[in-house]
């Protein structure tokens, strides 16, 4: 089994009651990114990836792998309410419920032209995403990968963005099961996920 070197990472925590308008304003102010028509789920990821974007090299091919338990709950509820009230569906809202919509916007914004995959999974989101990234990198489909993991609770929305590449075997490592705790504790990059 190969290992991955974590070159950089970011964590974005947002209260679930923060509006799309507030998130868009912050994204525009902090990163000069226009987040029009994006939902909270995508806007949170956009902020996380924007934080690691200065580490991206324009000559590299970057893959994007992400995972969450579900997609934007607010947007799905909005669509269901529109249907119940016989309100016409907005085409962009409908498209945004499709699994890879967030990945599409991330890839477009940050020019990520290699493999692009969203995993919808309940358990082991991070370890599954790391395995897919490792396979893709070992096949040389990309030079490095961005991994995005969403975690949501009733009150908060948290998004992790990691920039990874294949690592030399002799590097100091962190077990994949301990990675979230290491990130939350402010781990210094680079380090290896094993």
Secondary structure, DSSP 8 states (H G I E B T S, - for coil): ---EEEEEEEEEEEETTS-HHHHHHHHHHHH----TT--HHHHHHHHHHHHHGGG--TTS-EEEEEEESSS-HHHHHHHHHHHHTT----HHHHHHTSTTHHHHHHHHHHT--S-EEEEE-SS-HHHHHHHHHHHHHHTTS-SEEEEEEEEE-SSEEEEEEEEEEE--TTS-EE-GGGHHHHHHTT--SSEEE-
